[in-house]
Amino acid sequence: MAISKKKQIMEDIKCCVVSCDKPLDASYWESQYEAKKTGWDLGTVSPPIKAYIDNFVNKNFRILIPGCGNSYEAEYLIKKGFTNITVLDIAPTLVAVLQEKFKNKPEIQVILGDFFEHQGEYDLILEQTFFCALPPTLRQKYVLKMHQLLAKDGILAGLLFNRYFEFGPPFGGSQTEYKLLFKDAFDTIKMETAHNSIAPRANSELFFELIKK
């Protein structure tokens, strides 16, 4: 491995250590929503995920969106006719807002809880700014939990940052690292630079689609 690459990885780990001085737990994310410090929020469904949803045929797939935030993806799924959507987040204030927002939408279930303790079985899990919010030390646990939650031939799809950050969250990485991370539990259908990211994230996002082994 090149020295520069080693340095990048060490910086990513360092960011995790710095941020974890204040644990990235329910209290942390609750405080972010209470203070409206939601810089990751696009205000709409991410264009690469929107395009993916537009081309997805099975409207009855059981879909999970962990770390759902304001759930623009879920809104769009309902608009496109999907019927079985679960959104999950750890921040009580946010979840209360979503429960009110979707109270008349039987297609969607809103859950307050920890992803790593969640139980269920899904055909599709959408990844949008959840992976990058977790300290890198939890990435292997993330892969194992995703594998557990997916049904046979289940799909994990969404976006990952193909870059590093000076501080986290978000925590970044590279395509090479991600392929190594997922290879034992998933087969890669696609992992490539997203061609339709919003301008501030152009050329820094990977769209990926994985299928459970």
C-alpha positions in Angstrom: 0.0 0.0 0.0 1.3 3.5 -0.9 2.4 5.7 2.0 -0.1 8.4 1.0 -2.9 5.7 1.1 -1.8 4.6 4.5 -1.9 8.2 5.7 -5.5 8.6 4.4 -6.7 5.6 6.2 -4.9 6.6 9.4 -6.5 10.0 9.2 -9.9 8.5 8.7 -9.4 6.4 11.9 -8.1 9.4 13.7 -11.3 11.3 12.8 -13.3 8.4 14.4 -11.3 8.7 17.6 -11.7 12.4 17.8 -15.5 12.3 17.2 -16.0 9.4 19.5 -14.7 11.5 22.4 -18.4 12.5 22.2 -20.1 9.2 21.4 -22.2 9.1 18.2 -25.1 7.8 20.1 -28.8 8.7 20.3 -28.0 11.7 22.5 -25.6 13.0 19.9 -28.0 12.7 16.9 -30.9 14.0 19.0 -28.8 17.1 19.8 -28.1 17.6 16.0 -31.8 17.6 15.2 -32.8 19.8 18.1 -30.1 22.3 17.0 -31.1 21.9 13.4 -27.5 21.0 12.6 -28.4 18.8 9.6 -25.9 19.8 6.9 -26.2 16.4 5.3 -29.9 17.1 4.6 -30.5 17.8 0.8 -34.1 18.8 1.3 -35.1 16.2 -1.3 -34.4 12.6 -2.5 -30.8 12.2 -3.7 -30.8 12.1 -7.5 -28.9 8.8 -7.8 -31.3 7.1 -5.5 -34.3 8.7 -7.2 -33.1 7.3 -10.5 -32.6 3.9 -8.9 -36.2 3.9 -7.5 -37.5 5.0 -10.9 -36.1 1.9 -12.5 -37.1 -0.5 -9.7 -39.9 -2.8 -10.8 -41.2 -4.7 -7.8 -43.4 -2.3 -5.8 -44.1 -4.9 -3.1 -40.5 -5.3 -2.0 -40.1 -5.0 1.8 -37.9 -1.9 2.0 -35.8 -0.6 5.0 -34.2 2.9 5.2 -31.9 2.9 8.3 -30.7 6.3 9.7 -33.6 7.7 7.7 -33.3 11.3 8.5 -36.2 13.3 7.1 -37.1 10.4 4.9 -37.4 12.0 1.5 -36.6 8.6 -0.1 -39.6 7.1 1.7 -41.8 9.9 0.5 -40.7 9.3 -3.1 -41.2 5.5 -2.7 -44.8 6.1 -1.7 -45.3 8.5 -4.6 -44.0 5.8 -7.0 -46.4 3.2 -5.6 -44.3 1.1 -3.2 -46.3 -0.4 -0.5 -44.1 -1.8 2.3 -41.6 0.7 3.6 -39.9 0.9 7.0 -37.8 3.9 8.2 -35.6 3.7 11.2 -33.8 6.3 13.2 -32.3 6.7 16.7 -33.3 10.4 17.3 -36.6 10.7 19.2 -37.4 14.3 18.1 -37.0 13.3 14.4 -39.0 10.1 14.7 -41.9 12.0 16.4 -42.0 14.4 13.5 -42.0 11.5 11.0 -44.7 9.6 12.9 -46.9 12.6 12.6 -46.0 13.3 9.0 -46.8 9.7 7.9 -49.7 8.9 10.3 -52.1 8.6 7.4 -49.7 6.6 5.2 -50.3 2.8 5.8 -47.5 2.0 3.3 -44.9 3.2 5.8 -43.8 2.2 9.3 -41.7 4.6 11.3 -39.5 3.1 14.0 -37.5 4.7 16.8 -34.5 2.4 17.5 -30.9 1.4 17.1 -30.1 -0.2 13.7 -27.9 -2.8 15.3 -30.7 -4.0 17.6 -33.4 -3.9 14.9 -35.1 -7.1 13.9 -36.9 -7.8 10.6 -36.5 -9.2 7.1 -36.2 -7.0 4.0 -35.9 -7.4 0.3 -34.2 -4.1 -0.2 -32.3 -1.8 2.1 -31.5 1.7 0.9 -28.2 3.4 2.1 -28.3 7.2 2.2 -25.8 9.0 4.6 -26.1 6.3 7.3 -22.9 4.3 6.6 -20.9 7.5 6.6 -22.3 8.6 9.9 -21.0 5.5 11.7 -17.5 5.4 13.1 -15.3 3.2 10.8 -14.8 0.8 13.7 -18.4 -0.2 13.3 -18.2 -1.0 9.5 -17.8 -4.7 9.8 -20.7 -4.8 12.3 -22.7 -2.8 9.7 -22.0 -5.4 7.0 -23.0 -8.3 9.2 -26.2 -6.6 10.4 -27.2 -5.8 6.8 -26.6 -9.4 5.8 -28.8 -10.5 8.7 -31.7 -8.2 7.9 -31.8 -9.0 4.2 -33.9 -11.9 2.9 -32.4 -14.5 0.5 -31.1 -12.6 -2.6 -31.8 -9.3 -0.8 -30.3 -6.1 -2.1 -28.4 -3.4 -0.4 -28.1 -0.3 -2.6 -27.3 3.4 -2.3 -24.5 5.8 -1.9 -21.0 5.8 -0.3 -18.5 8.7 -0.2 -15.5 8.0 -2.4 -13.3 10.5 -0.5 -11.9 11.2 2.9 -12.9 14.0 5.4 -10.7 15.9 7.8 -13.2 15.4 10.6 -16.1 13.1 11.0 -18.9 12.5 10.7 -19.2 12.0 7.8 -16.5 9.4 7.6 -15.3 8.6 4.1 -13.4 5.9 2.3 -12.5 4.5 -1.1 -14.0 2.1 -3.6 -11.1 -0.4 -3.0 -11.8 -0.4 0.8 -15.6 -0.9 0.3 -15.1 -3.8 -2.0 -12.9 -5.5 0.5 -15.4 -4.7 3.3 -18.4 -6.3 1.6 -16.8 -9.1 -0.4 -17.4 -12.0 2.0 -21.1 -11.2 2.6 -22.2 -9.7 -0.7 -21.7 -10.0 -4.4 -21.3 -6.7 -6.2 -23.8 -5.9 -8.9 -22.5 -2.3 -9.3 -20.1 0.0 -7.6 -19.2 3.1 -9.6 -18.9 6.9 -9.5 -22.4 8.3 -9.4 -23.0 10.4 -12.6 -25.9 12.4 -11.3 -24.9 13.6 -7.8 -25.8 17.1 -6.6 -23.1 19.6 -7.5 -21.4 19.8 -4.1 -20.9 16.0 -4.1 -20.0 15.6 -7.8 -17.4 12.9 -8.4 -17.2 12.1 -4.7 -20.1 9.6 -4.4 -20.2 5.9 -5.4 -23.5 4.4 -6.3 -23.5 0.7 -5.3 -25.8 -2.3 -5.5 -25.0 -5.5 -3.7 -26.8 -8.8 -3.4 -26.7 -11.0 -0.3 -24.6 -14.2 -0.7 
